Protein backbone atom coordinates (compact mmCIF):
# COMPACT_ATOMS: atom_id res chain seq x y z
CA UNK A 1 0.00 0.00 0.00
CA UNK A 2 1.35 3.42 -0.96
CA UNK A 3 1.45 5.75 2.04
CA UNK A 4 0.37 9.37 1.65
CA UNK A 5 3.25 11.82 2.08
CA UNK A 6 3.69 13.29 5.54
CA UNK A 7 2.93 17.02 5.65
CA UNK A 8 5.67 19.15 7.20
CA UNK A 9 6.28 22.79 8.07
CA UNK A 10 9.64 24.27 8.97
CA UNK A 11 9.91 27.40 11.11
CA UNK A 12 13.39 28.83 10.66
CA UNK A 13 13.92 27.24 7.26
CA UNK A 14 16.96 29.32 6.29
CA UNK A 15 18.90 28.68 9.49
CA UNK A 16 21.33 25.84 10.13
CA UNK A 17 18.72 23.40 11.48
CA UNK A 18 16.19 24.39 8.83
CA UNK A 19 18.65 23.84 6.00
CA UNK A 20 19.65 20.46 7.41
CA UNK A 21 15.98 19.47 7.65
CA UNK A 22 15.36 20.48 4.04
CA UNK A 23 18.42 18.51 2.99
CA UNK A 24 16.92 15.34 4.50
CA UNK A 25 13.46 15.99 3.06
CA UNK A 26 14.94 16.69 -0.36
CA UNK A 27 16.50 13.23 -0.45
CA UNK A 28 13.09 11.52 -0.22
CA UNK A 29 10.70 14.11 -1.71
CA UNK A 30 7.90 11.59 -2.28
CA UNK A 31 7.69 10.96 1.47
CA UNK A 32 7.02 14.57 2.48
CA UNK A 33 4.76 17.42 1.42
CA UNK A 34 5.90 20.86 2.55
CA UNK A 35 3.08 23.07 3.78
CA UNK A 36 4.92 26.12 5.11
CA UNK A 37 8.45 27.46 5.33
CA UNK A 38 9.35 30.53 7.38
CA UNK A 39 12.38 32.75 7.88
CA UNK A 40 13.26 35.90 9.75
CA UNK A 41 14.29 38.33 7.02
CA UNK A 42 16.08 36.26 4.36
CA UNK A 43 13.49 36.62 1.61
CA UNK A 44 15.78 35.37 -1.15
CA UNK A 45 16.85 32.25 0.75
CA UNK A 46 13.29 31.52 1.83
CA UNK A 47 11.92 31.91 -1.69
CA UNK A 48 14.59 29.62 -3.12
CA UNK A 49 13.83 26.93 -0.53
CA UNK A 50 10.07 27.26 -1.06
CA UNK A 51 10.44 26.85 -4.82
CA UNK A 52 12.85 23.92 -4.54
CA UNK A 53 10.63 22.05 -2.10
CA UNK A 54 7.29 23.14 -3.61
CA UNK A 55 5.97 24.65 -0.39
CA UNK A 56 2.40 25.90 -0.28
CA UNK A 57 3.24 28.98 1.76
CA UNK A 58 6.34 31.02 2.60
CA UNK A 59 6.31 33.45 5.53
CA UNK A 60 8.93 36.01 6.45
CA UNK A 61 8.72 37.39 9.98
CA UNK A 62 10.13 40.81 9.06
CA UNK A 63 7.34 42.65 7.27
CA UNK A 64 9.89 44.87 5.54
CA UNK A 65 11.01 41.80 3.56
CA UNK A 66 7.53 41.01 2.27
CA UNK A 67 7.94 42.84 -1.03
CA UNK A 68 11.14 40.99 -1.86
CA UNK A 69 9.56 37.65 -0.96
CA UNK A 70 6.42 38.31 -2.99
CA UNK A 71 8.46 39.35 -6.03
CA UNK A 72 10.70 36.29 -5.77
CA UNK A 73 7.66 33.98 -5.65
CA UNK A 74 5.68 35.71 -8.40
CA UNK A 75 4.23 33.19 -10.83
CA UNK A 76 5.15 30.15 -8.70
CA UNK A 77 1.76 29.63 -7.08
CA UNK A 78 3.39 29.75 -3.63
CA UNK A 79 1.59 32.04 -1.21
CA UNK A 80 3.74 34.76 0.36
CA UNK A 81 3.00 36.30 3.75
CA UNK A 82 4.77 38.31 6.42
CA UNK A 83 4.58 39.28 10.06
CA UNK A 84 3.90 37.65 13.43
CA UNK A 85 0.25 36.90 12.67
CA UNK A 86 1.25 35.14 9.46
CA UNK A 87 3.64 32.93 11.42
CA UNK A 88 0.78 31.86 13.67
CA UNK A 89 -1.44 31.17 10.67
CA UNK A 90 1.30 29.00 9.17
CA UNK A 91 1.54 27.04 12.43
CA UNK A 92 -2.23 26.55 12.39
CA UNK A 93 -2.10 24.87 8.98
CA UNK A 94 -1.84 21.65 10.99
CA UNK A 95 1.18 19.95 9.49
CA UNK A 96 1.70 16.36 10.57
CA UNK A 97 5.22 17.33 11.64
CA UNK A 98 6.54 20.81 12.43
CA UNK A 99 10.17 21.78 12.91
CA UNK A 100 10.37 24.61 15.47
CA UNK A 101 13.77 26.16 14.78
CA UNK A 102 13.20 29.90 15.10
CA UNK A 103 16.06 31.22 17.22
CA UNK A 104 15.29 32.85 20.54
CA UNK A 105 12.08 33.94 22.24
CA UNK A 106 10.67 34.94 18.84
CA UNK A 107 9.85 31.27 18.34
CA UNK A 108 7.56 31.05 21.38
CA UNK A 109 4.19 32.04 19.88
CA UNK A 110 4.41 30.04 16.63
CA UNK A 111 5.74 26.97 18.46
CA UNK A 112 2.89 27.13 20.96
CA UNK A 113 0.43 27.51 18.09
CA UNK A 114 1.88 24.41 16.41
CA UNK A 115 1.68 22.42 19.65
CA UNK A 116 -1.97 23.33 20.03
CA UNK A 117 -2.75 21.57 16.75
CA UNK A 118 -2.12 18.27 18.54
CA UNK A 119 0.34 16.90 15.99
CA UNK A 120 4.10 16.26 16.18
CA UNK A 121 6.45 19.15 16.92
CA UNK A 122 10.22 18.73 16.64
CA UNK A 123 11.71 21.27 19.03
CA UNK A 124 15.05 22.81 18.06
CA UNK A 125 14.42 26.10 19.86
CA UNK A 126 15.53 25.53 23.44
CA UNK A 127 14.55 29.06 24.46
CA UNK A 128 10.86 28.10 24.11
CA UNK A 129 11.11 25.70 27.04
CA UNK A 130 13.57 27.90 28.91
CA UNK A 131 11.27 30.93 28.82
CA UNK A 132 7.87 29.23 28.88
CA UNK A 133 8.44 25.62 29.87
CA UNK A 134 5.41 25.30 32.15
CA UNK A 135 3.06 26.82 29.55
CA UNK A 136 4.51 24.74 26.75
CA UNK A 137 4.35 21.43 28.58
CA UNK A 138 0.80 22.18 29.73
CA UNK A 139 -0.19 22.84 26.11
CA UNK A 140 1.42 19.56 25.04
CA UNK A 141 -0.58 17.66 27.65
CA UNK A 142 -3.83 19.46 26.81
CA UNK A 143 -3.57 19.09 23.03
CA UNK A 144 -2.15 15.57 22.99
CA UNK A 145 0.73 16.76 20.82
CA UNK A 146 3.97 14.81 20.56
CA UNK A 147 7.02 16.93 21.42
CA UNK A 148 10.27 15.49 20.07
CA UNK A 149 13.58 17.11 21.10
CA UNK A 150 16.03 17.98 18.32
CA UNK A 151 18.98 19.25 20.33
CA UNK A 152 21.56 16.49 20.02
CA UNK A 153 21.73 15.97 23.78
CA UNK A 154 18.00 15.85 24.42
CA UNK A 155 17.40 13.74 21.34
CA UNK A 156 20.06 11.34 22.62
CA UNK A 157 18.27 11.12 25.96
CA UNK A 158 14.97 10.53 24.17
CA UNK A 159 16.55 7.65 22.26
CA UNK A 160 18.16 6.22 25.40
CA UNK A 161 14.79 6.24 27.17
CA UNK A 162 13.58 3.63 24.72
CA UNK A 163 15.45 1.19 26.99
CA UNK A 164 13.19 1.81 29.98
CA UNK A 165 10.59 4.11 31.47
CA UNK A 166 11.40 7.45 33.07
CA UNK A 167 10.41 6.04 36.47
CA UNK A 168 13.37 3.67 36.32
CA UNK A 169 15.92 6.45 35.65
CA UNK A 170 18.38 7.40 38.38
CA UNK A 171 20.50 9.90 36.46
CA UNK A 172 20.56 11.73 33.14
CA UNK A 173 23.89 13.14 31.97
CA UNK A 174 24.09 15.77 29.26
CA UNK A 175 27.47 16.00 27.58
CA UNK A 176 29.15 19.22 26.51
CA UNK A 177 32.08 19.74 24.17
CA UNK A 178 33.39 22.51 26.40
CA UNK A 179 33.57 24.86 23.42
CA UNK A 180 36.68 26.51 21.97
CA UNK A 181 37.87 27.85 25.35
CA UNK A 182 37.59 24.65 27.38
CA UNK A 183 41.22 24.89 28.52
CA UNK A 184 41.46 28.71 28.70
CA UNK A 185 41.95 30.48 32.00
CA UNK A 186 39.55 33.27 32.96
CA UNK A 187 42.31 35.74 32.18
CA UNK A 188 42.82 34.29 28.70
CA UNK A 189 39.06 34.36 28.05
CA UNK A 190 39.01 38.04 28.89
CA UNK A 191 40.84 38.80 25.66
CA UNK A 192 38.97 36.58 23.20
CA UNK A 193 37.19 38.11 20.22
CA UNK A 194 33.98 37.08 18.41
CA UNK A 195 35.89 35.46 15.53
CA UNK A 196 37.56 33.08 18.00
CA UNK A 197 34.34 32.28 19.85
CA UNK A 198 32.53 31.47 16.61
CA UNK A 199 34.97 28.66 15.79
CA UNK A 200 33.37 25.67 17.46
CA UNK A 201 35.76 22.70 17.56
CA UNK A 202 33.19 20.09 16.50
CA UNK A 203 29.82 21.44 15.39
CA UNK A 204 28.71 23.75 12.57
CA UNK A 205 26.17 26.09 14.16
CA UNK A 206 24.66 29.56 13.92
CA UNK A 207 26.34 32.62 15.41
CA UNK A 208 24.27 32.95 18.57
CA UNK A 209 24.42 29.28 19.55
CA UNK A 210 28.16 29.21 18.81
CA UNK A 211 28.74 31.97 21.37
CA UNK A 212 26.46 30.17 23.83
CA UNK A 213 28.61 27.07 23.38
CA UNK A 214 31.75 29.10 24.05
CA UNK A 215 30.32 30.47 27.33
CA UNK A 216 28.63 27.12 28.06
CA UNK A 217 25.34 28.99 28.43
CA UNK A 218 24.12 26.64 25.72
CA UNK A 219 24.52 23.77 28.20
CA UNK A 220 22.86 25.81 30.92
CA UNK A 221 19.84 26.40 28.71
CA UNK A 222 19.82 22.71 27.81
CA UNK A 223 19.79 21.85 31.52
CA UNK A 224 16.63 23.93 31.96
CA UNK A 225 15.13 22.33 28.86
CA UNK A 226 15.95 18.83 30.16
CA UNK A 227 14.35 19.68 33.49
CA UNK A 228 11.06 20.25 31.66
CA UNK A 229 11.34 17.40 29.17
CA UNK A 230 12.53 14.70 31.55
CA UNK A 231 10.92 15.23 34.98
CA UNK A 232 13.24 13.27 37.26
CA UNK A 233 14.33 16.16 39.50
CA UNK A 234 17.18 18.64 39.21
CA UNK A 235 19.43 16.59 41.50
CA UNK A 236 19.39 13.75 38.96
CA UNK A 237 20.45 15.92 36.02
CA UNK A 238 24.20 16.15 35.44
CA UNK A 239 26.57 17.75 32.93
CA UNK A 240 29.83 16.17 31.81
CA UNK A 241 32.38 17.76 29.48
CA UNK A 242 33.26 15.46 26.58
CA UNK A 243 35.56 17.20 24.06
CA UNK A 244 35.12 14.69 21.21
CA UNK A 245 31.31 15.21 21.01
CA UNK A 246 30.79 11.53 20.21
CA UNK A 247 28.71 10.54 23.26
CA UNK A 248 25.75 12.91 23.08
CA UNK A 249 24.11 12.02 26.40
CA UNK A 250 23.66 9.12 28.83
CA UNK A 251 20.83 7.68 30.91
CA UNK A 252 21.48 5.59 34.02
CA UNK A 253 18.77 3.21 35.23
CA UNK A 254 18.10 1.86 38.72
CA UNK A 255 19.93 -1.38 37.91
CA UNK A 256 23.01 0.85 37.27
CA UNK A 257 23.01 0.14 33.56
CA UNK A 258 23.98 3.25 31.60
CA UNK A 259 22.69 3.66 28.07
CA UNK A 260 24.47 6.18 25.84
CA UNK A 261 23.76 7.47 22.35
CA UNK A 262 26.81 7.96 20.14
CA UNK A 263 27.29 9.44 16.70
CA UNK A 264 29.30 11.85 14.62
CA UNK A 265 28.55 15.53 15.33
CA UNK A 266 26.03 16.15 12.55
CA UNK A 267 22.66 17.73 13.34
CA UNK A 268 21.03 15.74 10.57
CA UNK A 269 21.19 12.67 12.83
CA UNK A 270 18.86 13.99 15.58
CA UNK A 271 16.72 15.75 12.98
CA UNK A 272 16.27 12.48 11.11
CA UNK A 273 15.37 10.76 14.37
CA UNK A 274 12.41 13.12 14.81
CA UNK A 275 11.52 13.39 11.13
CA UNK A 276 11.04 9.63 10.71
CA UNK A 277 9.85 8.86 14.26
CA UNK A 278 8.80 6.27 15.32
CA UNK A 279 10.65 4.69 12.36
CA UNK A 280 14.21 5.30 11.15
CA UNK A 281 15.41 6.83 7.90
CA UNK A 282 18.60 6.80 5.88
CA UNK A 283 20.88 9.83 6.20
CA UNK A 284 24.03 10.88 4.34
CA UNK A 285 25.83 11.31 7.65
CA UNK A 286 29.22 9.79 8.32
CA UNK A 287 29.28 6.50 10.19
CA UNK A 288 30.95 6.58 13.57
CA UNK A 289 34.45 5.06 13.45
CA UNK A 290 35.58 4.66 17.04
CA UNK A 291 38.95 3.29 16.00
CA UNK A 292 39.65 6.57 14.20
CA UNK A 293 38.38 8.60 17.13
CA UNK A 294 40.86 6.70 19.28
CA UNK A 295 39.81 7.94 22.70
CA UNK A 296 36.84 9.38 24.56
CA UNK A 297 37.64 11.89 27.31
CA UNK A 298 35.37 13.15 30.07
CA UNK A 299 35.81 15.79 32.75
CA UNK A 300 33.68 17.70 35.23
CA UNK A 301 32.59 21.20 34.14
CA UNK A 302 34.17 24.20 35.83
CA UNK A 303 31.47 26.52 37.19
CA UNK A 304 34.09 29.12 38.11
CA UNK A 305 35.42 29.60 34.59
CA UNK A 306 31.97 29.05 33.07
CA UNK A 307 29.45 30.68 35.45
CA UNK A 308 26.58 30.19 32.99
CA UNK A 309 26.15 26.64 34.30
CA UNK A 310 25.72 27.90 37.86
CA UNK A 311 23.34 30.66 36.76
CA UNK A 312 21.14 28.21 34.89
CA UNK A 313 20.93 25.80 37.81
CA UNK A 314 20.12 28.69 40.16
CA UNK A 315 17.40 29.85 37.78
CA UNK A 316 15.73 26.44 37.98
CA UNK A 317 15.83 26.53 41.77
CA UNK A 318 14.51 30.10 41.90
CA UNK A 319 11.74 29.25 39.47
CA UNK A 320 9.13 31.78 38.39
CA UNK A 321 10.39 33.93 35.57
CA UNK A 322 14.09 33.46 36.40
CA UNK A 323 14.79 31.21 33.38
CA UNK A 324 13.03 33.68 31.05
CA UNK A 325 15.07 36.56 32.45
CA UNK A 326 18.28 34.57 32.12
CA UNK A 327 17.49 33.77 28.49
CA UNK A 328 16.56 37.34 27.54
CA UNK A 329 19.61 38.86 29.22
CA UNK A 330 21.86 36.32 27.56
CA UNK A 331 20.48 37.04 24.08
CA UNK A 332 21.18 40.75 24.52
CA UNK A 333 24.63 40.17 25.98
CA UNK A 334 25.60 37.77 23.18
CA UNK A 335 24.49 40.29 20.56
CA UNK A 336 26.53 43.00 22.30
CA UNK A 337 29.60 40.75 22.32
CA UNK A 338 29.18 39.91 18.63
CA UNK A 339 29.02 43.66 17.95
CA UNK A 340 32.23 44.02 20.01
CA UNK A 341 30.50 46.38 22.44
CA UNK A 342 31.36 44.21 25.45
CA UNK A 343 33.97 41.62 26.28
CA UNK A 344 33.51 37.87 26.39
CA UNK A 345 33.42 37.64 30.18
CA UNK A 346 30.93 40.51 30.33
CA UNK A 347 28.25 38.18 28.93
CA UNK A 348 28.01 36.24 32.18
CA UNK A 349 28.35 39.35 34.31
CA UNK A 350 25.44 41.04 32.56
CA UNK A 351 23.22 37.96 32.86
CA UNK A 352 23.97 37.68 36.59
CA UNK A 353 23.32 41.39 37.16
CA UNK A 354 20.01 41.30 35.29
CA UNK A 355 18.88 38.30 37.35
CA UNK A 356 19.84 40.10 40.57
CA UNK A 357 17.94 43.27 39.63
CA UNK A 358 14.78 41.71 38.15
CA UNK A 359 11.43 40.71 39.61
CA UNK A 360 11.47 36.93 39.24
CA UNK A 361 7.82 36.25 40.04
CA UNK A 362 5.65 33.73 38.17
CA UNK A 363 4.58 34.08 34.54
CA UNK A 364 1.19 32.58 33.70
CA UNK A 365 0.67 33.64 30.09
CA UNK A 366 2.53 34.44 26.90
CA UNK A 367 1.78 38.10 27.55
CA UNK A 368 3.48 37.82 30.96
CA UNK A 369 6.50 36.14 29.42
CA UNK A 370 6.76 38.70 26.63
CA UNK A 371 6.61 41.55 29.16
CA UNK A 372 9.25 39.91 31.36
CA UNK A 373 11.40 39.24 28.32
CA UNK A 374 11.18 42.87 27.18
CA UNK A 375 11.96 44.23 30.64
CA UNK A 376 15.00 41.97 31.01
CA UNK A 377 16.25 42.93 27.55
CA UNK A 378 15.98 46.65 28.31
CA UNK A 379 17.89 46.23 31.55
CA UNK A 380 20.54 44.13 29.81
CA UNK A 381 20.94 46.79 27.11
CA UNK A 382 21.46 49.46 29.76
CA UNK A 383 24.03 47.36 31.55
CA UNK A 384 25.82 46.51 28.31
CA UNK A 385 26.17 50.21 27.60
CA UNK A 386 27.96 50.62 30.95
CA UNK A 387 30.55 47.91 30.32
CA UNK A 388 33.92 48.67 28.78
CA UNK A 389 35.18 45.92 26.46
N, C-alpha and C positions, 0 to 999 in steps of 0.2 A: 504494500500500500504506500502510495506517495504521500508524504507528510507535507502539510501546508507550511510555507516559510514562516519563521518566527519573526514577529514585528519588533523592531528595535528603535530606540531613540537615544541619541548621544548628546548630553549637555556638556559643553566644553570640547567640541569636536576638533578644534584646531590646536589644542594643547597636546602635551606629550602623551597622556593617557588616551585622549580621544583619537590621536593619529594611530596609536598602537591598536586600538579597538577596530578602527576602520581597516587597518592592514589585515587583521584576522578575518573580518567579515568579507573583505574583498577576495579572499582566497577560496571562499565557498559561497558565492553570491546567491546561489539557488536556495540556500538554507535560511537566508535572512531578507526581510523587507524593511527598508529604512523609512520610518515615518518622519522623524524630525531630527535635524542637526542644529546645534546652536554654537555661538561663539561670542566673545566679548565685543571686539571691535574689528576683527580681521575679516572684513567683508570678502576680500578676494580669495583668501584661503577657504572660507566657509562655502562660497559659491562653487569653487572648484571641487570640494569634497561632495557637495550636494549633487552636482552634475555627475561626477564619477559614480556615485553610489545610488543615483536615481531616487533621492529623498523626495518625499511629498512636500516638506516644508523646511525652510531655513530661517532661523531667527538670530538676529544680532542684538545683543543686549544694549549696546550704545546706539541710541536713536540717531545720532549724527552720521552713522555709517549706513543708514537705511537706503539712501539714494544709491550709493555704490553697490550695495547688495542687489537692489532691485534691477539696476542696469545690467549687472553681471548675469542675472538669471533671466533676463528678457528673452522670451521665445522658447524657454525650456519647459514651461508648464509647472515649474516648481514655485510654490507660493513663498513670497518673501515677507517677513515681518520684523518688527523691532520693538524693543522696550521691555520693561519688567512684566507687564501684563501679557505680552506675547510669549514670554518664557513660560508663564503659568499655563497659558492655553496649550502650548506645545506639550507640557507635562500631562495635561488632561486629555491628550489624544489616546491615552490608554495603551501604550505599547506593551507587548508581552514582557519585554526586558528593557530597562532604562539604565544607561550608564550615567551616573551623577559625578561629573568630573569638573564642575566649575570650581575654580580656586577660591578659597576664602569664604567669608560669611555671605557673599553674594549668591552662593549656591543654596542657601537655606530654604527660601520660599519655593523655588522650583522642585527641589528634592522632596520637600514635604508634600507638595502637590502630586508628585509622582507616586509617593508612598500611599497616599490616600486613594489611589486607583486600585489598590489591592493586588497588584501584579508583582513582578520581580524587579527589584532595584539593586544594581551593583554600585556600591558606595566607594568612590575614590576620593571623596572630599571629606577629610577627617574633621575639618572645622565644623561641619554640620552637627556631628555628635558632640564635639567639644563645646560648642556654644549652646546647643539646644538638645542635648542628649535625652533628657527626660521627655520632652515634647515629642521628639522623633520616635523614641521607642514606644511611647503610648500610642502614637499614630500607627505604627507597625502592628501593634497588638489589636487595635480597634479595626483596622482595615483588612487584616489577614494577609498583608503583604509579606513577601519574602525578601529580607535584607541580606545581601551577600557582600562581604567585605572584599575590597580589591587591593588595599594596601598589602604588600607582600607578606608582612608579618601577620596581620590579622587573617589574611587568606590562608596562610600556613596553619594557623591555629584552627581555623574552620575545617581544614582538611584533616588535621590531626584528631579532631573531635569525632571523626567518623569511627575511631577505634573504641569509643565509649561515651557514655552520657556525661553531661556537665557535672552531675552530682557525684561522679566518681573521681573528679579532678582535684588534685591537691596543690598543684602549682602550674602556672602558665608563665613561660619565659619568652619575652620578646627580645630578639637579637638586634644589635645596632652595629653598623660598620665602624662607628666612631668618627666618621667624617675625615676631612683632609687634615685636621689639626689634632688628631687623636694623641699624638706624642708631644705636642707643643706645650710649653709652659704658659702660665697666664701672661707673663711678660712678653713672650714671643707672640701670643695671640693679639696683644695690644696693637701690634704694628701691621697686622694682616690687612690686605685690601680686597675689595669685592672680586677681582679677577682670580685671586687665589682661592677664595671661599667657594666660588662657583665650580671649581674643578673637583668634583666628587671622585674618589678613587675607584669606585665600582659601578655606580649607576649613572644612567643618562636621564636627567630630570630637569624640570623647569627652574627658573631663577629663584623664585621664592622658596621652594622646597629644598633647593640646594643649599641656601643659606641656613634654613632650619636644620638641615643635616649637619652643617658645620658647627652650629651652636648646640646641637643635640636637642633643640626644642622640638624637632620633628618627632623624636622618640618620646618626649614629654607629652605631646599632643596624642601620640599613639597610645600612651598609657591611659589617658583619659578615655579615649575611644574604646580601648579594650575593657575598661571598667564598665562601660555601658553594654558592650556587645556580649561579654562573657561574665555574667554576674556571680563570681566566686569570692568576692571580697578583695579589697585593696592589698591586704597582707599576703595574698596568694599570687599577686602579680609581680613579676620580677623583670629586670632588664639586664642583659649580659652583652658586653661588647665582643663582637666577632668580626675582625677586620676583613676576612675573606668573603663575607656576605654569601656564603653557601648554605648554611643552616639558617632558615628564615624565621623559625620560631620552634618552641618545644612545649609539649604538654606532658606533665607527670600525673599518673593516676595513683589511686590509693594503694595499689599493689606494688608501687615504686617502679613500674615500667614507665619509661619516658619515650614518647613518640615525637619524632622530629620530621619536618618537611625540608627537603634539600632541593636545590636547583641552581642553575646559573642565574646571575642577576639580570633578568630580562622581564620587564613588566608584562609582556605578552603572556607569560605563564599564568600569573594569577588572574589576568583578564580572561584568558581562555577558560580557566576553571569556572568562572562565574557565567561566562557566555554560553557554555555548553551544559551547565549544571541542570540536572544531576548526572548527566553523561560526561564523557571526555571527548576532546577534539584534537586533531592534529595541529601542531604549530611548527613554524620554521625555526624555533629556538634551538640553540646548541644543547646537545646532550651533556650531562654532567660527567666529567672525567676526573674522578677523585685522585687517580694516580698522577695526573698532571697538576692538580691542585697541590698535592704533596703533603700539606699539613692544614689542620684546622685549629686556630688559636682562639682562646676565650679569656676575657679578663673582666673584672668588676668595673662598672662605670665610676668616674670621679666626679662627685657632685660639687666639689670645690672648684675645679677648672671648668665644669659645665653646669652652672647653677640652674639651667632650664629644667633639668630633671627634678631637682628639689622643688622648684616653683610649681611644676605641674602636679607633683604629689601633694603639695600643700593645698593646691586649688581643689583637688578632689576632697580632701579632708574638710576644708572650709565649706565647700558646697555652695548652694545658691548660685549667684551669677559669677563667682570667682573664675571658673573656666572660660566663660565668655569674655570677661575682662582680660584675662591672660592672653587669649587668642587675638583680640582686637589690638591690644598694646603691642603684641609681637608683630603683627602685620605692619603696623605703622613704623615700628623700629627697624624692621628688615628693609622696608622701602627707603627709610632714611639712610641706612648703611649702604644700600645699593647706589644711592645718589651721592654717596661720600659726604654726607652731612654729619654723620656721627661715626665713631669708631666701632670696631667689631665687639669689644667688650661692653660698649654702651647699650647694646641690644638688651642684654640681660638686666642691666641696671635700670633701664627705662621700664621694662616689664615689671620688675619688682617694685619700683616706685609707684607705678600706676595702680598695682594691686593694693599697696599700702594706703593710697589716698582715695580709693573708690568705695562706694557703698556696694557691698557684696551680698545684698539681700536676694530673695528668690525672684525668679522670672517665670511667669505662668503663661505667657503668650508670645507669639512672634513679635508683636508690637513692643512688649517689654524687652525682649532680647535685642531688637533693633535699636531701641533707645539706649540701652546699656552699652551696646557696641559703639554707638555714635559718641556717647559721653567718654568712654575709655579712649577712643581714637583722638578726640579733641585734646584730652589731657596728655596723651602720649605725644601728640604733635607739639604741644607747648613745652614739654620736657625735652624733646629732641632739639628744639630751637635753643635750649639753654646749654646743651652739651657742646664741648669743643672736641673735634675729632683729634 
